[in-house]
Amino acid sequence: MRRLIYIFIIGLLLCSYTWADGSRYASKSLLSEGKWVKIRVDKTGIYKLSYADLKNMGFSDPSKVSVHGYGGWPLDEDFSKEYIDDVPSTPVWRGSDYLLFYGKGPVKWEYDSSSQTFVHTNNPYSLYGYYFVTDATPTNDMTSVAQASGASTRITTYDDYLLHEQELVSVNQSGREFFGEDFSGARPRTISTFSSIPGITDADGKVTMRFISRINSGSGTASLSINDSELLDITIPSVQTVSSNVRSYTKAIPGTTTALWKGSKSEKNNVVVSYSSSGHTNVRLDYIRMQFVRTLRPYGACTFFRSLTSVGNSSRFVISEANSNTLVFDVTDALNVKRVEADLNGSELSFTIPAGRLREFVLVQTNQTFPSPEVVGEVASSNLHGLEQRDMIIISAPSLVQQAERLAVAHREKDGLTVEVVTPEAIYNEFSSGTPDATAYRRLMKMFYDRSSSLGNPPKYLLLFGDGIYDNRGISGEVQGVSRSNMLLTFQSQESLNVYSYATDDYFAFLEDNSGSNFSRDKMCLGVGRFPIRTVTEATQMVDKTISYMENKDLGSWKNNVTFVADDGNNEDSFTTNHMKQADQLAEAIEEVQPGFLVNKVYFDAYKRSSLGTYPDVHNEIEKLLKSGQLLINYTGHGSTTHWADESVWTQTDINNSSYKHLPVWVTATCDFTRFDDVKTSAGESVFLNPTSGGIALFTTTRVVFSGNNANLNKALIDNLFQEDANSRYTLGEAMMYTKRQLNDSNKLNFILIGDPALKFAYPEYKARVTAVNGEAVSDEPFEFKALSRITVEGEILNPSGSFAADFTGVLSSTIFDSQSSITTLGNSSEKFTYLDYPNTIYIGRDSVRNGKFSFTFMVPKDISYSNKKGKLNLYASSETKEAQGSFFDFIVGGTSDTAETDTIGPEIRQIYLNDSSFVSGDKVNTTPYFVAKLWDKSGVNITGSSVGHDMMLTIDSMPSMSYNLNSYYALLPDSENEGLVQFSIPELEPGMHTAEFKVWDILNNSTTYTFTFEVAEGLKPNLIEMYATPNPARDQVEFFLHHNRPESNLKVTVMVYDMTGKFLWSTEKSGSSELFKAYIVTWNLTDNGGRRLRPGVYLYRAAISTNNSKEATKANKLIILAQ
C-alpha cells in the first residue's frame, strides 16, 4: 500500500510543478455579450464583407463591425508553444461600403529549412476556417507600416507553391492521413492541378511526391513526368521488409521523394503520374507539392507572395503590372495584418523591408472581385472563460445535453462534485476560433488546470459524452452516410498505415506546460472517460445504468467475484502460455493484496477443445460467471472488434444477447476490442451500450496492442483499482490516470476508459472479520475442519476506519473452500501451464448479521481433500447500502470427526418445477425453461465437487451432452436449517417431449433422484401471474410490479395507461429480465406522453409481456391518482 500512496503523491507533484500562469486567460469571454455571427472560409485568402451583407446579418451600423478569430489552421499540440486565448480581433481594411480581411483556411503552409521546401499541414478536424463578426467590440482597422530604407537586394520574383491532394480514403480507418487516387490499375494519370502556372520562371524548382502501396513481394515504382520529361520516381519495397510480428497489420508502405526541377519551364504543363508493380493493393497517390519561382505581379484579386532571397537581407520588392488599386498587406502575423506603404512609379510598385525572417505578403487589387465568407449563423452567448473551477467537465452535443445534465446532477448530489456540461461548439468558439479542433477540448481543461495554481481545485475528470469517428471531417465515402451530429472529435495519430497508428483520449489530459511533443511520456493530469453514444435513447440508457451503479442498489455477494480469462495463444505466437501466465500473475496479486475477493480463473487450456478446434466449455463458463455476477472480468489474449480469441469464445452476438443484471467492469488486454471510432459498433461498445446488461465500464483497447506492454498496464491497473486502504480508493478515471502515469510506452495510448471517469468502483468498503470458531477465539494456531464435524463460525463487521460497526444489520453470505490445489492445463496445443486454485467448495450459506455480529453453523462434508492444508473462507455482508467483505485462512482441512452423526437418508426435494411453482410433470414450457428445486437435508447438501459421482446433476433425455453440474447453482436460504435452492436456466431445447432426471447428494453421500417430463413448445407466451401498482392511490409516482413465469428470460414489457373512457394517455416499453421470485418493475411519474401531469381520478393501466417469438400476455387493473 505504501508503494501505491507513493505513486499517488509523486503523480500530484509531477502535475503541480508545470502549471502556467492562470492569469493569461481572459476572465470573461468576448462572446459573453453582444451580437456575434459566425462565418467561415474554405481556403486562405482575402475576403470581402459588404455593408449590405452585414446588414443582412442584423448589424444596423456596418461601420462599427469588427472581425474576430484566427481561422482554420490546426492548433499547436505542443503546449510549450505560444497560445492564442479567446477570440482576438483581426485587422480589417475598409472601403467605402465594404471591408476586407485576411482569412486563414484549413491548410497550413510553412517553410521547412531542413528540406528547404514549403510543406503543408491539413487541419484533421475541419474543412473550413471560422471567424466571428460583431459590433460589440471596438473596430480594429488595419494600420500602415512605413518602408525601410537602404535596400541591398532587389526582388522581382517570388517563391510560390501548388498542391495536388485528394483526400478520398483512409486505408487503415485510423490516423489523420487520407489518400487520393487509386493507381492499382497501373494506368498513368494526368494531374491537371499544374496545367497552367502563369508567370513561372526558369529558376530551379522542386517537386515532392508521396505514394503508398502494399506489395507482397518485389517492389513498386511510382514516377512523375512534366511535359514528357521524367522528373522523379519512388521505389516502394514489399511488406516483407516489415518486421514479421507487425507485417499483417501494415496496410501500406509510404514512399516520398523530392526532386530538383531544373531547366526551362512553361506556363502550360502536362504532369503525368504512373505506377508499376505486380501483386499490389492499396496503391494510392498521397500528394504532389510543386515549388517554383514566379514573376512578381498580380495574378487576380489577391496574390500571396514571399521570397527566400529576402531572408536575412534588406530587400526591395518590385511589383510589375501594378496600378493605383494595388495594395500590399503584410500577413505574416495574422492578428497584426498591416498595409505596407509602397511607391507606385508608372506600373511598378515597390517597397522595402529590413533584413529579418521570411515574411508573407499579399497583393490586393481593390477594384476586382473578392470572395465572401459563408455565413454560418448567429452564435449564442457563452462564457466558459468566466466559469469558476470545476471538478468535472462533461462535453456533450446539444441534443444530448439533457441527459448529460442528469448525470451531472447525480455527481453533484451523490459525490459533492462541481460539474459543468458544455457543448463542443462553445468550446470551439472560445478556444479554437470556432473551428472544430480536438486540441480545443484540451485547451479548455488546461485553463482550469492552470488557474488551479492560484485558485486551487484542479480539474479531476473529463467525460466525452458522445461517440467519435476516425474521419473527423467526414470526407471518406465510408463515413459520409454516417450521422455525426452527436459525435465528438477523436484524437488520431499522424501514423495512419500500420500497427503504430492509434486513437487516444489520453490527449485531452496532457495538461502540463511542455506536454504535447512526446505522447508516450506525457503524463495524464485528470481522468478521462467516454460514452460512445450516438442517440438520445442511448444517452438515456447509459445515464440510467451509471446512476443505478452509483446508487449501489444492486447489493449481493457478486461484489466479491472477479474473473480472469486467458487465451492459450494461436499459430502467430506459437500457442504461447504467456497469456495464462500474465492473467495468473494478476489473479495472484489480487488474492495477496485483497484476499476478500473470490478469484475465478478461466484459462482456455484447462478445458477440452472440441473437434472443431473451439472451446464451448470456456464459453459456457464465461456465461455462467457473468450470470452469477462479477465485479470485474479481465481478459488477456488475442481478439478483434467482434470477439475474444481465434476460437471466438465470447462474441459480439453473445454480448448483445446477454441479459445478466449484475454489471461488471471489463478489462480487455486484447487487440481492437473497443474500436469506438469505427463506422461499425465494436464488441466493446456493445458491452457498454447494452441497456440492461453488458458492463458498467471498460478499460479496453482501440487498436492493436502488444502482450508484454499489456501485462505491465494490466498489473498497474489492478494495483490502482484494488487498493488496500478504502479511504483512498481511486475512481475509475483516477485508476486509469495513475496507471498510465507509471508507463512510458506508446502501447498505453491504445487503452481507453469507456464509462464515467468519476464513477467509484463499487466493491465493499467495510470488512467482515472472523473472531471465533466453535467458541474459541482466533489465534495464531489454525483450527481443524474435520470431515463430518459441526463447525460454528463467529465474527463481526468493521467500518472503513477499522472500528466495530454496531449499526450494521443485514445479510451474510459465506463460502468455504477446501484447500488450494495445483492444477495443470491439458496442453491442447503446446506446453502445459500449472497454477493454483480453490476448485472445491465445502459450504455456501446465507445468514443474518445483527448489530455488527454474525454466526453460522455447518457440517463439513465427507468428500474433502484430507490434505491437512489451509482452506479459504470468504465473507460478504450487506446492510442497506453498506457492504462488507472478508476472508479467513486459519483452518486446516483434513481428518474425520470422532463424533460424526449417523445419516442414511438422502436430501429431501421439497419442491421442483420449471418456470413457476404451478408446474406439474408433463406441462408445456418454453425452449429455455428455468429449473428450480428446493432442497433440505439435516446434514447438508453436497456441493464439494471433489468426489466423482457425487455432484448435483440435472440430465435431459439421458444425454451426456445435456447433463449439467449444478453444484455452483445451489445456495442456502437465509437463516434456514439446511434448506436451500438450486436455480438453473436450461440451454435451448428442441420442441417436443423431454425427460429430466435430477440427482442430489448429502454430505454423507446419500442420494435422492427425481424424474419428470415436460413438453417444449416454440412461441409459448409467458404467464403474467400477478400485477399491481404501488402506491395506489398514487400522488407523486407509481411503480408497476409484474410477476411472471419467465425468470432469467429476455422480456419485452409494455405498460399503458388510459382514462376510463378508453383514451390512451401514456405508455413505456422496456426490455430485460427479472430474477426468480422477483417482479419486473416499471416506474411512472404520473405524466402523459406530452409531459403533462394527469388530473386526480381513476385510470386504467394495462401491461403486456412477451419473449422472443412469443405471443403477448396481458393484464389490466385500476389506478387512483391523487392531487399533489
N, C-alpha and C positions, 0 to 999 in steps of 0.2 A: 504493500500500500504506500510506503514511503516513496518508492520509485514513481508511482503514479502521481502523487502530490507534487513531487519534484518536477515532473514533466509539466504539470499544470502551472506551477509558479513560473518556470522558465518560459512557458508559452506566453504568459501575460507580460513578462518582462521584454520578450523579443518584440511584441507589438508596441509596448509603451514607449520605446525609445525612438520610434520613427514616425511620430506624428508631425504633420506640418502645422503651421500657424493657422488656427481656425478663423482668424480674422481676415484671411484672404478671400473669404466667401462673402457675397452680398448678404446683408442681414434681412433684406426683403427683395424678392424678385421684381424686376420691372414689369413683369407680366401680371402682377397682382392688382394693377389699377389701370383704368382706361380701356380704350378700344384697340384691339390688336387683330390684324388679319394675316393669316399665313399664306405665303406664296412659295413657289418652287421653280427651279431651273433644271434642265436636263443636261446642260453642258456648261463649261466655263465660258464666260463672255461678258459683254456689256449689254445690260438690259434696260429697257425703257418702260417707265410708268407714266402714262399721260395723266393730266389732271382729270380728264373725263373718266379714265379707269379708276382713279382714286375716289372720285365722287360716286361711281357705281359701287364702290366698296363701302360707302357710307361716310366718307370723310367730307365734311362741308367746306373746309378750307384746305385744299391740297398744298398750299404754300407752307403749311405748318406740319406736313407729314415728313417723317423720317423713316429710314430703313435700318433694321437691326438684324444681327446674326452673322454667321461666318461660313455658311454654305455646307457643301456636301463632302468635303474631304473627311476620311475616317479619322476619328480622334486618336491621339497618340496613346498607345497601350503602355508605354514606358512612363511611369509616374515620376521619374526624375526630370522629365522634360517640362517645358512651360505649359501652363494650362490657362484656358480662357473661361472665365466664370460668367454665368447667366447669359444675357442676350445683349452684348455691346452693340452700339450703333456703328454703321458703316458709312463712310462719307458718300455723298451724292453730288452730282453735277446737275445744276438746274438750267433748263432752257426757259423759254417764255411761258410754255404751258405743259411742261413735262420735266421729268428728272431722269437721269441715267445713273446706274450703279453697277459696280463690278460684282458679278455673281459667280461663285465657285460651284462647279458641278461635282459629280461623284468620282471623277478620275483625277488623281493627284499626280503631278509630274514633278520630278526632282532631278538634279544633276548628280550623277554618281562619279565622284572624282577617281575612284579606283579603276573603273572600267572606261572612264572618260566618255560616258554616254548618258543621254537623258533616259530615265526609267520611269515607268508609270505604276501606280497602285490603284486598283479598283476598290471603291467602297464596297465591302462584302455585305452591307446591310441595306443599301438604298440605291435606287436608280436616279435619284434626284438630290439636289442641294436645296435646303429650305432657308427662308428668310421671313422676317416679320415687318409689317408696315403699321405704323401707329402715329397718332397725333398727341400722344400722352407724354412725350419727351421732347426736349429741345431739339431743334433741327441740327444736323451735322453736315453742313455744306463743305464741299471739297475746297481745300486751300491750295495755294500755288507754292511751288518751290523754285527758288531762283537758280539760274545756271551757275556752274562752277566756272572757273577761269583757267586759262593756260593749258588747254588740252594737248597731249603729246601724241595721241593716236586718233586717226580719222577712220571712222567706221561707216561703210556704205552698204554692208551686207549684214545678215544676222543668221544665227543658228536656229533651225526650225526642225520640227519632227512631225511625223504622221504615224498613226497606229491603225493596224488592222487586227481586230479581235472580235470573234463571235462567240459569246458565252452561251452554249447550247445545252451541254450535258455535264453532269458530274459522274465520272466513270466509276467512282467508289461510293457515291452517296455519302460522302464525308469530306470535310475540309472546305476551304474557301475557293478553290480553283475550279473553274468551269471551262470546258474546252469546246473548240469550234468544229469546223468542217471535218467530215469523215472521209479519210483517204484510203480506206480499206479496199476500195475498188481499183486502186492503182492508176486512176486516170488523172492527168495533170489538170490543174485548175488555174484560171486567170483571176488574179486579185485586182479588182477594179479600184480599190481604195487609192492606189498610187498612179492611176492612169493619167492624171493631169496635175502637174506641180508648176504653176506659173512662177516665173522669176527664179527658177533654180539655176545655180551657177555650176561651174566645173570644179569647184573646190571639193576636196575629199569629203565623202560622207561615210556613214556607217549603216549597216543593216543587221538587225538581230532577229533571229527566228527561233522559236521554241516549238518542238513537236513532242508528242508522246506516242508510244506504241508498246504492245506486248507481243513478243516473238518467242516461240518455244525453242527455237534453235537458230543458229546463224546470227545474222544481223539485218537491220533495215536501214535504208538511206533515204533521207528527205533532202531535196535540193530546191534552190531558188535561182531563177534566172531573170535578168532585166534586159528587155529588148534582145532576146535570143543569146545573151551572153551569161553563162552560168557564173553566179557570184559566190554562192556558198552551198555547202552540203553538210548534213548532220548524220553521223553514223550512230545508230542506237543498238546496243547489244541485246542479246536474248535474256530472258529471265533466268537462264541457267547461271548467269553471273551473280545472281542474288543469293544470299545465304539460304540454305535449304530449309531452315526452320521457319522462314517467313515467305518463301517463294510463292506458296499457294495464295497468299494474301496480297500479292503485288498485282495490282490491276494494270499497271503500265509503267514503263520507264521513260523519264523525260530526257530530252536532248536539246541543248541550247548552244547556238553558235553566233558570234558577232564577226562580220566580215567588213573589211575596209572597201568602200565603194569609190574607186578611183576613175580617172579618165573623164572624157566629155560626157555631158548629160543632156537629156532632152526634157522639155516640158511635158511631152507625151511619152508615157512609159507603158510597156507591156510586161507586167510582172507575172511569172508563171511559177507555180509550186507543184512539185511532183514527189511521189514516194514509191519506192520499190523494195520488195522483200517477198518471202513466201511464208505461209502459215502464220499470219498475223491476226491480231484482234486489237480493238481499242486504238486504232491508228487515227490520230486527230491532230490537226493544227491547233496550237495554243494561240500564238500571236506572232505578228511581224511588226517590228518597230523600225522605222526608217528615219535616219537623221541626216540632214543636208544643210547647205548654205543657200540662202535666197537674197536677192536684191532687196534692199530696204526701201519699200514703198507701200502704199496702201493696197490691200487686196480685199476690199469690201468695206462694210461699215466699221468693222474693228479688226485690227491686225496685231496679234501679240508678237513681241519680239524680245530677244535677248542676245548677248554676244559674249562668247567665251573669251574673245580677244580683249574685252574691256576689263576682265578681272585683274585687279592689281595695277591697272593703268588708268591715268586720267584720259578720258576719251570724249571725242566729239562725234555724236551720231548725226549722219547726214541723210535725210529722207528725201527721195525724189518723188515727183508727181504729186506734191502736196499743194494745198490751197488754203484759203482763209478759213475754211471749215474744218481743217485738220488740227486736232488736239492730241497731246501726248499725256497719258496718265502713267504714273509710276505705281504699279500694283504689287510691288514686292512685298509690302506689308498690307494685307487685305483689309485690316482695320484702320489703316492710316494711308489710304489711297490719296495721292496728291496729283494736281495738274502741274506738269513740268513747263516752265516758261521756255519758249523756243523762239528762234529767229526765222522769219519767213523772208526768203530772198527769191523772188520770182516763184518758181515751182519747187524750190528747195527749202526744206525746213530742217533746222539743225539745233542741237542743244548739247551742252557739255556736262559731264558728270565727273566727280573726283574719283581717284583710284579707290578701289574697295572690292566688295564681294559681287557676285553675279546678281544683277538686278533684272526684274521683269517689267516690261513696259507694254503699253497698248496704244496703237494709233486709232483715233476715233474720228470718223467722218460724220460730223453732226448733221449734215444735210442728207444722209442716207437713212435707210430703214433699219431699225433695230428690233430684235425680238422682244416680246413682252413676256414676263414671267406668268406662269399659270397660277390662277387664284385657287387656293385650297379651301379657304373659308375662315370665318371669324373664330378666334381662339377664346375659349373660356378662361377667365382669370384663374391664375394659380400662384401659389406662393410656397413651394417646397422649401425654398431658402429660409422662409420665416418660421418653419416648424421648430418646436423645442426638441430636445434629444429624445430619441425613441429606442426602445429595446428591440423592436421588431418592425420590419417593413415587409408588407405584402404587395407585390406588383401584380396587378390584375387588369385584364381587358375590361372596358366599361360594362359590357353585358354580364360579366361575372362578378362585378363589384359587390352586389348584394350578398352573395354567398361568401365572398372573401371577408366582408364586414361581419358576417355571422361568426366566422372563425375568430376574427379579431376580438369580438365581444367575449367569446369564450375564454380567450387567453387573458383578457383584461380582468374578467371576473374570477377565474379559477386560479390563475398564476400570478396575478398582480403585475402583468407586463404592460408597458406602454406600447401600443401598436398603431401603426398608420397604414392604411390601404391607399395606394397610389396607382394611377394608370400609367402605362408606358408613354403615352402621348405627353402627359405632363412632365415626365422625366426628360424626354427628348427636348421639349420646348425650353426647359431651363438648363439643360446640361449638354446638349449637342446641337444647338441652333435649330431645333425642330426636326433634325434629320435622324431617322432611326439609326441607332448605334448601340451595340451591346455595352460599350465602354461607358455610356451614359448611366446605366444601372450602377456600374462600379463607382462612377464619379459621385453619384448621389450618396452611396454608402461611405465613400471617402470623406464627404463633407461632414457627416455625423461623426465619423471616426476622428477626424482632425479637430473638430470642435470639442471633443471629449477631453482633449489635453488641458483645457481650461474649465470646461463645464462639467466634466465627469460623465459617467454613464455612457460608455462606448456602446455602439450597436452590437447586439448579440446574434440576431437572426435575420435572414432574408429568405422569404418564401416566394418562389416564382410560381404564381397561381395561373398556370397555363402551359399547354404543350408547346413544343417548338419543332422546327424542321431544319434539316441541314441546308436547305436552299432558302436563306433568309429573304432573298429578293423575289422569289417565285418566278425565276427566269427559265427553269428547265421544264421540258414538256411534261415530265412525270408529276411535277408539283403544281402546274398551272391550274389543274382542276380541283385542287385541294383548298378548302376554305381556311384562310389563315387569320381570320378576323379576331379569334380568341387566342391566338398563339403569341408567345413571347419570343424574343430573339434568342438564338443559341450562339455560343462562342465556339467557333470552329478553328482548328489548327490550319496553319499555312500548308503543311504537308497534306496532300489530298489523294495520293496514289497508292500508298502501301500501308503496312501494318502500324506504322507510327502516326497515322492520322487519328485525330481524336476530336471529340466534343466534350467540353467540361463546363460545369457550373462553378468549379473552384475559382475561376477567373474573377467572379464578382466579389470574392472575399479577399483578394490580394490588395490590401489597403495601405501597406507601408509605402513610404515616400519613394523608395527606389525599386519598388516591385514593378513587374511587367516586362522585364527583359530576359528572365530565366524562370519559366513557369515550373520547372521541375524542382527548383529550390525556393521559390516564393512561398511564403507562409500565409495560410488562411488566418484571418483575424475575426471571423464570425462563422456561425453555422449556416449553411445554405441547403435548402431543400426545394424540390419542385413537385407540383401536382401536374401530371401530364394530361390535363383535361382540355376538351375542345367544345363542350356544350354546357348549357346551364344545368341540364339534368345530371351530367357527370359531376359538375361542381357541387351540386346539392347533395348528391350521394356521398361524395368523398368528404365533405364537411360533416355530414351526418355520422359517417364512420369515425372520423377523427374526434369529434366531440364526444361520441359514445365511449371511445377509448379513454379520453381524458377524464370522463366521469367515473371510470373504473367500476362500472356496474356488473361487468361480466366476471364475477369472482369465481374461483374454483382452483382445484389442485393442478389444473393445466398450467397455471403460472409457474409451477416447479419444473416443467418439462422443456428440455432443449434437445434438438436433434441435429446430428452431424451426418451428412450424406456424402459419400466419397465414391468417385468413379474408379474403375480398375484400368483406366488407360485405353489406348487404341493402337492401331498399327503405326500411327505417326510418332508416338512416343514409346514404341516397343512394349506396350502394356505395362508401363511402369507402376510400381506401388507407391510412388511419391504422393499421389492424391490421397491415398488412405493414410500414409504416414503424417501428412500435413493436417488432415482432419483429426486424426487421433491426438496429435500434439495439442490441438485446440481443445478437444474434449477433456484431455487430462488436465489442462490448465484450469478449466472451469471447475473440475472436480477437486482440484487442490485449493484454489482461491475461494470458491463458492460451493462448498460441499452440500449445501441445501438443495441443489438442483439435481433432478434426475436426468442423466445424460443418456440419450438413445443413440446408438451407433449403427448406421445403415451403410455398411461397406459392401459394394457390389460383389466382390469376390468371395464374400461369406455366404452367398446364395447360389443355388443351382442355376446354370444358364440353360435356356430352352434349346431345342433342336434348331430353332430359327436364329439362335445367337442373341436372344433378348433375355431380359431379367424380369419376368412377370411377378415374381415374388417380391422383388425390390419395389416395383410399382405398388403392389398391394400393401406393402409395409408402410410406404410413404403415405398412402391414402388413409390407412388405419391410424397412423400417428396424427395426421392433420385433423381427422375427425375427433380424435380423443382430446386434441388441444395441445398446441405447442407455443411456448413463449417466443421461441426463436427456432428457425430452421436454417441451417448453414450448409451450403453445397459447395464442394470442391471437385472440379473436374472439367471435362470438355462440355461444350454446349453451343447453342446458337440462339437466334432470335425466337425460335419456336419450341425448343425442347432442351432437356438435360441429357447429355451423353449421346454417343453414337447409337446406343440401344434405345433411345427415346423413352427412358424410364418415367419421365414426367414431362407432359407436353402442354402446349397452349390449350388444346382441347380439354385436357384434364382440368386445367385451371379455370377455364370458362364454365365447365360443368360442375365445379366444386360447390358444395353447399354447407361445409362445416362452419360453425358460428364463432369459434374462438380464433381471433386474428393474430397470427404470429408476425414478428419482424423477420424478414428474409435477408440472408446474406448469400450472395451468389458470386463465388470466385470462379467465373466461367465466362467464356467469350460471348459478347454481343447480346446477352440475355435481355437487357433493357435498352435497346437501341431506340430511345424515345423520339429521336429526331428523324426517324424514317417515315415514309408515307404510310406504311402499314403499321398497325399496332403490334408491338413486340409482346412476347410472353410475360416479361417483367411488368410491363404496363398493365397487362390483363390481370396480373396478381393484384395490383393496386386498384384498378378500376372495377373489379368485381364488386357490385354494390353491397352485397351482404356477406361475402366470404373473401377468399384470397388472402390478403395480408394488410396490415396497417401501415407498413413502410418497408422499403427495401434499401439495403446497402448493396449496390448492384453495379453492373458493368454496361457500358455503352458501346464498347469496341472490343477488338482482340486484346487479350491480356496474357501475361506470362506467369507461369506457375510459381517460380521462385519469388518473384515480387509479390504475387498474390498472397503467398504464405506470410510474408512479412507484414503486409497490410492487414490481413485477417487476424493475425496474432495481436497486433496493436489495437485493432478494433475491439476484439474480445476483452482485452485488458481494460479498455476505456468504457465499454458497456457494462461490464460486471465488476464494479469496484466493491471493495470490502466495506468501505465507510459509506453508509447510506446517506449521511448528511452532505456528501459532496458528489452525489451522483450526477453524471452528465445527462443532459437531454440528448436526443438523437443527433441533433445538429452539432452539439459540442463534442460528442463522441467522434463524429466524423472529422471535425476540425482538428482535434488534438491527435487523432490518428495520423492524419496527413502531415501535421507539423513534425512528426517524428521521422518522416520519409523524405528522401531526396532523389526520387526517380520519376521518370515520365509516366510509368505504368499507373501510378496513383491517379493521374488525371482522367483515366478511363473509368474510375469508380465514381458513382453519383449517389446522392440520397434522394430517393423518391419518397416523399412524405413530408410531414410537418417537422421542421428542424427544432421547433420549440417544444415538441412532444416529449414527455417523460416516459422512459422505458418502464412499463407497468409491472415490475416484479416486487414481491413483498419487501416492506421496509422493516417490519417487526421480526423478531426472532423467536422461534419455538425451541425450548431447551428441555432435555430430559434431565430430571433431578433424582429419580429413584427407580429401581427395578425390584419388584417383589418386596417392597418396603425397605430396601437397602439403598442408602444414598450413593450417588455416583462417586467413584474414586478413581485412582489410577489402575485398579485391578479390574480387568474385564469380567463381565458376567457370562454365565454359561446358558446358552439356549439349547437345551437338550430336546431331542425328539419326544413328542407326546407330553412334554411338560407344559404346565399352565403358567403364563408369564403376564404380570401386571406392570405396565409402564406408567409412570407419573411424570408430570412436567409442568412447565409454566411458560408464559408469554412475556417477552421483554420488549419495551418500546425502542425506537431508534436510538435513544440515548443510552440504552442498556439497563434501564430501570424496570422494575416489575410493573406490568400493565394490568392493574386490578380492574380496569374498566373494560377489559376485553372479554366479551361473552359471545360465543358463536359456535362454529362447527370446526372439527378437526378431521383431517384426512391423514391416515398413516399408511405407509407402505414399508414392509420389512423384506429385505433381500437376503438370500443365502450368501455365502462367502464369494468373493471375487474369483473369477475363473480366467484362465489363459485360453484364448480362442485363436485357432489358426485357420485362415481362409483356405479355400479349396484349390487355389492355383488354376483357375479355369483357363487362363491364357499364358501365364508365365510363372514367376516366383510367387510363393505364398507370403502372407503377412500375418503376424501374430500380435494380438492386442488383448487388453484386459477389459472385462465387463462383468456386470452382475446379471446373469441370464435367468436366474431362478428366483421366483417370488415366494416368500413364506406366508405373507399375510397382507391383506388390504382391508382397511377398516375406516368407518366414519363414526365419530363420537362427538361429544359436546365439550366445549370449553366454557367454564363458568368462573367469572371473576378472575380471569387470568390463569386458572388452573385447569389441568386436564388429566384424565386417567383412562386407560383402556386395558382390557384383558383378552388374551387369545391363547390358543393351544398350538404349539409347534408341530408341524406335520411330521408324519413318519418318513416321507420322501424328502430328506435333506441330504446335503453332501457329506456330512460327517467328517468334514475336513479339519475341524478344530482351528479354523481360521476366522478372522473377523468378517462379519456381515455388515450391512448398512441399513439403518432405519431412517426413513425420510418422513418429514412432517410438513403439513401445510394447514394453516388455520385462517379463518376469516371471521370478522365481526363488523357488520355494516360495511363500510368502505375500507376498513383496516385489514391488512393481510400480514401473516407471519409465515416464516419457513424455518426449517432447521434440519439437522441431521445428527445421528448418533452412531458411533462405530465401536464403542467399547463393549462388545459382546462377541463371544465365540460360538460358532455353530458346530455342534458335534455331541456325540453321546446320546444315550436314551434314558429317559426318566425312570426312576425306580418306583414311582407311584402312578404310573400311567393308568388311565381309566379304561375299562372294557367297553367296547362298542362294536357291534357286529351288524348294525343296520345302516344301509346307505342313506344318502341325503333324501329328504322329503321334498318332492316337487309340488309346491303348494298352488302354483298357477303356471300355465303355459299357454301361449297364444301367438297368433300372427296379427299385427297391426293394432287390434284393440281387444279388450277383455271379453267381448261378446263372441269371439271366435270359437267355433266348435270344429272338430275334425271333419274334413270334407268340404269346408266352406271355400268360396271363391275369394281369391286375393289378387293383388296387382303383380306385376312382373318382378318387383323388387320388394318383397314383403319384409316387415320388421319383426324379428323374432324376440320374444320376451319370455323369461322364465323366472319365477320367484322360488327361491330355494331356502331350505333350512336344514341344519344338522347340528346336533348337540355338541359335537366335537369341532365342527368346522368343515367347510368345503375345500377340497384340494385344488389349488391353482399353482402349485410349485413349478410344474413343467420339468422337473428334474428326473422323473422316472418314466420310462417308456410304457405307454399303455394306460397311464393314469391321468390323462388330460381330459378336460371338459370338452366334449366333441359334439358337433351337430353335423350329421351326414344326410345328404339328399340323394334319394334313389340308389343308395349303396354305392355311390360313385366316389372313388378316391379323389378325383378332381373337384368334387363338390363336398369335400369333407373339411370342416372348419374348426380350428382350435380356438375355443372361446375363453381360455384362461384369463386373458387380459381384458375381457369384456365384462368380468364379474366384479361387483363391489357390494360390500355390506351396506344395509340400510342404516341410517344414523341411529345410534344408541340402541341397536337391536341386539337380541340374543341369538347371534349366529344366523340371522336371516339376511339374505342378500338377493340381488337382482342381476341377471345377465341380460344384456340388450345387444342385438346384432342385426345389422342391415344385410340381408342375404343378397348376394350379387344376382344380376339379372338372370331370370329363368325362362325357359321355353314354355309357351302355352300348353295347358293340359294338366293331367293329374300327376301328383308327385307324392312320394312318401318320405317323411323325415324321421330320423332317429336321433334322439338326444340322450347322451350318456354323461353322467356326472359321478365323481368320486368324493368321499370324505377324506380327511387327513389320516385316517387309519386304513385307507384303501378299500373301503366298502363302496359299492357302486349301485346306482339306480339308472334304469333305462326307460325312456318313454317314447312311444312311436305314434305318429299321427299322419293323416293325409290332408292334402289341400289341392285345390284346382287353380291354376294360374290362368287369368283371363286378361287379354290385352284391352286397353281402353276402359278399364273398370273405374268408375267415378269414385272419388273419395266420399266418405260419410262425414257430414258436418254434425257431430254428435251434440254439441251444445254451443249456444251463442248468447252472450249477454253484454250489456253496456254498464259501465260504472264510472262515475256515479250516475245514478238515474233516479230522480231528476238530476240534470247537469246544469251548472251555472257558468263555468269558465271553459272547461274542456271535458272530453269524454274519451274513454278507452273502450274499444270493442274487443272482447275476448272470444276467440274462435277455437273451440276444441274439435279436433278431427281425428281420423284414424290413419293418418299417413305421417307418423313421426319420421324425421330424417329424410323426407322426400322433398324434392323441389316443387313448391306450390306457387300457383298464381292466385292471389287473393284480391277480390274486389269488394269494396263496401260502398253502398249507395244510400243516399238519404232523400226522402220525398216528404212533401206535406200530405195532409190527409185527403187532399183532392187528387193525389197521384202526380203532382207536379214535381219534376226532377229538380233537385237543389244542389247536390254535392256528391262527388264520388272520388275514390282514390283506388289505385291499383298498385300492388306491391308483389314482389317475388321473394321467396326464401323458404325456410323450413323451421320447424319447431321441434323441441325435444319431446320425448315421451312424458306424458302426464303434464305437459306444459302447453299453454294456449298460444296461438298466434295472435299478437296484439297489434291493433291499429289505433293510432291516436288522432283525434279530430278537435279543432279549435272552435267549433260551432259557427263557422262562417261558410257561406255558399261558395261556388266556384269563382264568383266575382270578387271574393274577399269581404262580402257584406255580412255582418252579424245577423243571425236569424232571430226573429222575434220569439218571445216566450210562447209556448204552446206544445201541442202533441205532434210528433212526427213519426214517420215510419222509416226504419232502416232495414236494408236487405244485404246479405252477404252471399258471395259465391266463391267457391274454391274449386280448383282443378289442378291436375298434374299434367305432365306432357302426354299429349294424345288421349286425354280422358275427357269425359263429359263433366259439366259443372254440377256441383251440389249446392243448393241454395236454401236459405232460411230467412225469415223476416220476423221483426219484433217492433215494439213501440218504444219511443224515447221521449221524455218530457224535458223541455228546455225552460229554465227559469230566467227571470230578469236579472241582469247584472247589478 
